[in-house]
Structure formats: structure tokens, C-alpha cells
Amino acid sequence: MKRRILWLGFLSLGFALEAGAVTYDYYLQVPAVPEGGLSAWTAIWTSNTLNPPICPATPPNPVVSAFLDGAPIPSAGYTGTVWVCTLSTDLSLSSVNVNWVTNNQADPNLLFVFYFSTVPFTTGVFTPSTELGVGPFGVYPTATLTITKAVSFPPIPRWTGSIIRGSLTAAGPVTPPPGVPVEAVVGFVDLNGNPIGQFPPVQVTPGQVSPFELDPGTSPVPFGHHTAVVPVVSAPPGQVLPPLQLTTEVLDSLTGFGAVLTTATGLAPPPASFAPQGLAFGQIMRLTATAYPVDPCNATLSFANAQGVPVGPSLTVNLRPGQSQPLDLTSAMLNVPLGKSVVVQPMVALQPIIGVAAPVATPACMVSSDVFDVFTNRTWTYQVANVQ
């Protein structure tokens, strides 16, 4: 019996995230090994923590089954299974096991396991040149593991005649399955979750930009109104996306000038709080809170002046995943004179979930702060915070 082993163990330092607070996507890529009869393959799984779950007391029952893509070289006759678990209750040895099995009695299976020298405290791309280990035999020196957060995109402002351009780029290594292009299903929904427009799948190629647009004629915004839409990016059925970066820009349809630019990726989350913004005569500052699966958004939205004194209205929201709610502060509420601007601090304070002794999810809110004028409804400044 021949057995090749690569360990993936996480040396726990006592770090753990609250279950359900966030979702992590794991993307493991391994190159072809002709002498072992294996072609290039990938394994993909998700978790609510950077530590895998505990293995059952009675092996070999897997705890988390992963999606395995890629086939052995046909003449070798292998089939594959994948599971993810940690071997001890103190998390001192966690592992990702990929077990290839063949009917060849001289070589019945190959077991591949990958490890980190330290537990990954953040998302990122890990290779043997960083924290990812590939011992003890070093058969796969170019194996790569990419960990990303599931990306929640903030609402993007929209007004009469505006164009929203989305651009997808690869934020990490991309190894598409043999013969299958890497595609993303893209689109937009309104603040009530209703789809807006239809878009063909977008092909993503490393080193290139893949754009798509929501034009003014699709669910047009009436004159004198200011609204928002939420970008949605997902994988086609039966496929898994590599780490992606989405950049959205709001353009003026007459001049082509860009007014709002924002970028989101699972490798770099938005800031946890807002910066101060200016509010001038004839402008409105709109806070829009959104709850993304799996967490509710229970929070109080408010505003403060440069001295930290509360100004204007406040609003407590209790949003289920997929819901959004805005709060407006007008310059008239602050008596801002013509030609002048005041500094306003947008505020978001999370609130506990009432009536739940042991909540399965913690409040987490994606909130945008959008300053636009009442004459053209064009956005002038815009920022996003992910409060959790």
C-alpha cells in the first residue's frame, strides 16, 4: 500500500469567531501530479469560523463535506471524497482531508491533508511561501488555499439618468474546472429585494476587467426621485466562484462623468464606522441600513455634529436578512445657510436582539451614507460601513 500525506493542521491560539456571524469561503487548488495519476483539482467548502468543526468520535464519518472538482487521470481509476474537521477538542490539530480511492490493490488510496503554521486570523491567499505548509514530503509545492468572506454589497445610489457600471475582477487565484469557464451571475435588486433587469452571465478572466451596466431605461427613476439598488453576484447552479472584487461606479448619462465609486471584496471588508461628511444648503444625508444573510440588523441610526452632540432624527431598525431601511437628515433641519456646509457624523449603534436568551445570530449591519442635492438628486459624497 502506498500512501502520500500532506497535512493541513491549524495550530489553535484560542481564537474563534461567533458562529453565524459571518461565512467564510475556502478554495483549495492543487496542480496535476502525473506520477501519482492525478490531474489538477480543486476543493471548495464554506464555514462560519476560521476553525473547522470537531470530528465525530467514531471515524470515518465526515463532518463537513466539500465540493470536489477535477478528475484523476482516467487510467489511474481514482474516485475522490473530501471532508473537513479538527481531530482534537482543543483545536490543536485541524485538517482538511482529501481521500482519493482506487481499485488498484497496490495503491488503494492517496490521502492529502494541508496545514497552517499558525491559525489564519484573517482571510487571504495562502501558499507554501506564506503560512500554508505542504509537508512532510512536499509533493505539491504550488498548492494554494484562498479564504474569503462571503461578500455583502452595499446599496448603490441611483437618480434620474444615472448609469450604474459594475466591474468584476479576480481578487485571488483562478483555476477553472477543465473545459468550464469561470462565470458569475450578476444583477441588481431594489431595497425590497425585487430583481431589476436581466443580465447574461459575466465571464471572469484573470488580469482582465468584466463590466456590466444598469442603464437609465431599466426600471427608470422618475424625475425628482433618489433611490438605491443592491448589486448581487453569485455562482451559476453547480459551480463555485473564485474570490472576486466588485467595483461599482455611478455615471452621468449625458457627460459620462463618474459620481460615485465603491469597491468590495471578501479579502478586504469595508470599515467598521463612518467618517464625517459635509452637508450643504439644499442637500440631504441618507443613511440606509441593510441586513445580509445570515444576520439580522438591529441598530439605531442617528447623526451628530462636530462636537459629538446629536442632531436631527434617529431611528431604531429591526431588519431581517434581505431587508433595508433609510433615515434622512436635511440641511433645513440644521438651518444650514446658502453657500455654507456643516460637518455631520453619521452614527450606527448596534442593539441587542430582544427576547432571545441565546441568539443564533448577532446583529450586523451594512450601512451607506449618501449625500445628494434636492435639485438634481445627484449624489455628491458616499461612504459605506460594515458594523458588527
Secondary structure, DSSP 8 states (H G I E B T S, - for coil): -----B-------S----TTS--EEEEEEE--BGGGTB--EEEEEEESSSS--B--SSTT--SEE-EEE--B-GGG-EEEEEEEEESSTT-SSEEEEEEEEES-TTS-EEEEEEEESS---S-EEE-TTTTEE-TBT-S-TT-EEEEEE------EEEETTEEEEEEEEESS-----TT---EEEEEEEETTS-EES----EE--TTS-EEEEE-TTSS---TT-EEEEEEEEE--TT-----EEEEEEEEETTT--EEEEEEEETTB---SS---EEEETTEEEEEEEE--TT--EEEEEEEE-TTS-EEEEEEEEEE-TT-EEEEEEEGGGGT--TT-EEEEEEEEEE---TT-SS-SS---EEEEEEEEETTT--EEEEEEEEE-
